[in-house]
C-alpha cells in the first residue's frame, strides 16, 4: 500500500481530496499538513511518516514550488501530485519545467485519480525511494547488574550527540531498574511505556512530548518501576523505525535480563556493546551472555566494553579477550569522583576530563569517524584467578 500525505492550507479542498482518496484501497493518507511547512518542519514530517507520494496544493503557486524543491532535497525521487481548484496553462507548464507532471483538478474524479496513482506506482517501481534511515542503532547490554552499563550508554550517547550533525536518541528500555531518569534528573512524566502504547501513531507532534531534549540529545526514559510490562516485537520495530528516520544515532540501554523485547532490539542493532568490569563474576557472566547471543546469530554484532578499567589491572586485556573469545573495543577508566560529580549535577561526565575524552573516542568509533584508543595490556596470569578444567573451556570456580 502506498503511503501519502496531503499538504494544503485550503481545508475544504484537502477534505474533498481526502474523501476521494479514502476510497482507494491501495493508498493510505497518513498525514494532512494544513500549511506550507518550512524546511525543518517538512523534514520532520517526511521522516516521521515516510510517505511515498505527497499531494501538494497549488493554492499559493510560489510556496508550492518552494515546498516541492525542498521535498526533492530531503527525499530525492519523492512522487509529487499537485492539485487545485483551477490551474491555468502557464502554471501547468511551470510545473512541468520543475519536473512535476501530475495534477488533479477539483472536482476530483476517481478515474483520473486512479490513472495518476498507477503512474506514481510505476515510477516508484522503476525508481524506489531511499529515504533517510540511520544504520547507527546501538544497544548497551550489562554483563551483570552494577557494571555501569547505563552510565556508559548515557555518556556514549551524549558524546555521539556532540559529533557533527549527529542528533541522538538515548532510549532506556530497562523497565526493572532504569537509571536514565535519575542520572539526568528528568521530570518528564511520559516514558518508554507511553511510546510503546502509541508505537503505531508516533509523529512529529506526539514525539516531542515523550522525550526530553538536552542539547542535541533526546532522552526517552523508562518511567517508574514496571517489571510486569511487556513490549511486543511489532511495537519495538515500529519505535526503532521511527527513531531511524529521525535520528542519526540511537543508543538503547538494556536491562540485561534478556527479555524478548531486548532480543528484538538487539536484532535491530548495528552493534551490541556488552559492558563488563574486570572482575571474575562480571567476566563469567559476560562470557555466558556472549555464548548465548552467538546461538541467536548475534555473535558478529557483539563488541566488548571494559568499564572501570585500571592501569594496573590484575587481569590484562589480552587475557580477557582470550577468556571471552571477544576483542575489547574500549577500556573506560575507573573515575569514581568524576562520575559522582556528574550524577550530583544530573549531567554527563565533564567532556574535558580524561574520562570524557574516552567517551568522545568511543563515539567517534561508533559513528565510524575515529578509532578507539588502544587498550592497556598488562596484568597477572589469568590462571591465578580462574579454574581450568582438563579438556574443557575455562570455567569460573564458585568457592564458598
N, C-alpha and C positions, 0 to 999 in steps of 0.2 A: 504493500500500500504506500502511495506517495504521501509525504508529509508536507503540508503547506502552511504558510502564514499570510495574513492579509495586512497590508499597510495602507491605511486610508483615513484621512481626517473627516471624510464625508460619511457620517454614521449611517444615514439612510441607504446610500449606495453599497456600503460594506455589508449591511444586513441583507440587502437584496441578493448580493453575490453569494454570501454565506448560506443563505437559504437554498439556493440552487445547488451549490457545491455539496451540501449535506446529503443530497440525493445520489451522489456519485460514490459507489461502494469502493472504488479503488483509490479514493483520496480522503485524507483526514486533515481538517484545518485545526492546527494545534494552538494558534495564537492570532489575535487581532490587535494590531497596534494602531491606536486612534490618532496618530500624528506622524509626521515625517521625523524619525528619530535622528539625533546627532550620531556621529560615528561611534562614540563609546557605547551608547545605549543600543545601537544597531548591532554592534559586535556581540554584546552580551546576549541579545535576543537570539541571534543566529547560533551562537554556541550553546545556549540553554536548550533550544528546541530542535536544532539540527534539521531544518527543513530542506527539501529538495527543490521546491518551487515557491517563489514569492509572487503574490498577486499585489501589484503596485498601482495605486490610484494616480490618475493624471489630473487631479483637481488643481494642483499647482505644478505646472509643467517643469519649471526650473528646479523646484525642490525634488520632483520625481526623478529628473535626470541626475541630480547630485546623489540621491539615495541609490539609484541604480549603479552609479560609478563606485560608491562605497561598498555595495554588496559584492561587486566583482572583485574589489580589492581584498575583501575579507574571505570570501569563498569563491575562487575563480571557477567559472563554469556554472554558477547557480542559474537555474532556469527562472526567468522573469516574465510574467504575464501581466501586461498593463491593462487597465480597464478605466472606463469613464462614461460620462453621460453623452458627451459629444466630442468627437475628435476630428478636427479639420485635417485636410490632406497634408498641409505643411507640418503639422505635429506628427503625423504618421511617418512622413519622410524623415523627420528629425529622429524619430525612434529607430528607424532602420539604420541610420547613419551611425548610431552608437551600438548597433548590434542587437536591438530588441525588435523581434519580428512578430510577437504575439500580442494581439489586442482583442479585448472583449468589450462590446458596447452595450449599454443599457437601452432597452430592456434585454436582459440576458436570455439566450436561447440554449436549450440543452444540447441541440445538435452541434452548434458552433463550439460550445464549451467542450464537448467530448472530442471533437476533432482537434482542438487546441491541446487538450490533455494527452491525446495519443501522440502528437508531435513532441510534446515535452518528454514523454516516456521514451520515445525513440531516441531523442537527443541524449537522455541520461543513460540509456543502454549503450550507446556508442561511446560516450564520454562520462563515466561515473564520477560523481563528486568525490573530492578528497578533502572534506572539512578538517579543520584543526582538531586533532585528538592527541593529547600528550601520551608518550610512552613512559614517562618518568613517574611511575607508581611504585612506591617503596613501602614494605612492611617491616616493622621492628618487632621481633619476637624474643622475649626473655627466655634464657635457658632455665631460670627458676625465679620465683618472686624475690625482689630485693637486689637484683643485679644492676638496677639503674637504667633499664631499657626505656622507660618513659622520659627520663632526663635526657638520654641520648637522642630519642626521637624528637623531642621538643627543640633541642638546641641544633640538631641537624636540619630540621625544618626551617628554623629561624635563619640559619646560615644559608640555606638554599634561597630563601626569600631575598637575601642580600646580594645574590648573584644578578647580573644584568638581565632585565626583562624576564624575571622568574617569579611570577605571582604563585604563591604556595598555599596549599591547604594542609593543615595538621588535623587529622581525624582521630579521636580517641575511641577505640572500639573495645576497651576493657570495661565491660558492664559490671564486673565484680569489684574492682578497686581502681577505677580510672583516676589518674592523678593530674591530668592537664588542667582541669578546672581549678584545683587547689594551687598548683605550682604557678599559674599565671594570674591567680586571683580574679577569675572571671565571674561576672554577675548575671550573665545571660541565662534565663530560665529554660530556654529551648536547648535541646540536646540531640544526640545521635538517634534517640528513640523517636523524636518528632520527625527527623529527616527520614527515618525508615518508614514510618507510618504514612508519609507523604511522598514516598520514593518515586511514584509514577506521575506525580504532578509538580515536580520541582521546576521552578522557573526563576527568572531574574527578579521577580517581585518577592517570592517566598524565601528564597535562599538567604538574602541579606539579614533576614530576621533570625535565621537559625545559627548563623556564625557570628563570631566576634572578630573584628579586624584589628590587627596590630601591625602597623607599617604595611608591608607587602605580604603579610601572612594572615590568612583567615584560620580560625580555630573552631572546630565543631567538637565540643566536649561530650563526655559520656553521661552527664547528668548524675543524679543521685544513685546510690547503690540499687541495682536492679538485676540481680543474678538470674532471676527466672525468665527474663525477657529473651526472646529468640528472634533473630533476624533471618528471614529466609533468603535463599540464593537469588531469587529474582529481585528482591529489594536491594541486595548488595550490588548486583550487576547494574541496576538502574542508577544507584548512587555513584558508583565508580564511573559509569559512562558520563554522567553529568559532570563529575569532577574532571574527567579527561578533557572535556570540551571547554572548561572554564579556568583551568589552572595549568601552569607549565610543569609544576611538580606537586605530588601528593604524598605525604608521609602519614602512615597509619600505625598507630600504637596499639598492639595486640596484647591480650591478657596472658598468653602462654598456656591457656587451658585447652587449646586445640579444638575449640568449638567448631561446629560445621560451618558457621559463617566466617570464622577466622580462616579456615582452609579455603573457602571460596575467595576470600580476599587475597590469599597467597597465590592462588591460581591466576588472579588478575594482575599480580605484581611483576614488575620488571626484575626486581631483586627482593629477596627476603634477608634482612640483616638479623642474624642470630647473635644476640647480645649475651655475653658471659663475662664473668670476672675470673681472675687467675686462681681460683680456689677449687679444691678437689670436687666438692659437691656440685658446683656450677659446671665444671668441665664434664663431669659424668653425665649430667642431665643434658648438656649441650650435645654431647655425642649421641645420646638416646634420641633427642629431637631430630638431629641430622639424619640418623639412620631411618627413622620413621618417615621423614619427608622424602627421602630418596625412594622409598617404596611407593610414594604417591607421584613419582616422576617430577619432583620438585628439586632434586638434588643440584641441578645445574644453576638454580636461581639463588642458592644459599651462599651468603658471604658472612664471615665471622668478624664481629667487632669485639675486641677485648677491652672492657671497661675497667676503670680503676687500676690501670696498669702502673707498675712501679719500675723505676730504672734498675733497681737491684732486685729483680724478681727471683723467687725461689725456683720457679718453673719457667724455662725460656720459651720464646715464641716458637722456635723450631720444634721443641718437644710437644707443645700444644698442637701444632699442626700435624705432627706425626700421630699423636693420640687420636685426634678427631678425623684425620684424613681430609682436612679442610684448611685452606690457607687463611691466615689472619689478614683481613683487609686493612684494619686500622687499630692502633692502640690508643685509647683515650686515657690520659693520665689521671691519677687519683688526686684531685684538688678539692678536698672536703670543704675548706674555708670558702673557696670561690663559689662552689655550688650552694653552700649555705647562705652566702650573701645574696645570691640570685633568688633563692627561694623566699628569703625575707622580703625582698623588693618586688617579688612577683614578676620577675623578668628572666630572660635567658641570661647565660653567663656573659660576663664582660667580653666583648668581641676583641678587645685589645690585650686580653690576658693570653698566656700561653695556651690555656685550655680552649679559649675562644678561637684562637688561630688553628687549633687542631680540628675544631668543628668546621671552620672555613675550608680547610684542606679536604675534609670528608665531603663537604658539599660540592667542592669542585670536582671530586671524583664522581659523585652521584650524577652531576649534570654533564659529565664527560668533558670537563674543561681542564682539570688539573689532576695530577697523580697524587695519591695519598702518600704522606711521608713514610719512609721506610721504618718498619717496627724494630725496636731493640731486640737483640738476640743473645741473651745471657741468662744463666741460671744453673741450678744443680741438675743432676741426673734425675729424670722422671722416675726411675726405679726406686728412688728414695721415698717416693710418695705413693706409688701405685703398686698394687699386687699383680704380678704377671703369672698367669697360669700356663703350664706347658701345653703347646699345640693349640692355644686359643688366643683370641684377641685380648688386649689389655682390659682388665676389669678393675673396678674400684672395690676395695675391701671395706666392708661395713663392720668395723670393730667396735664392740660395745663392752 
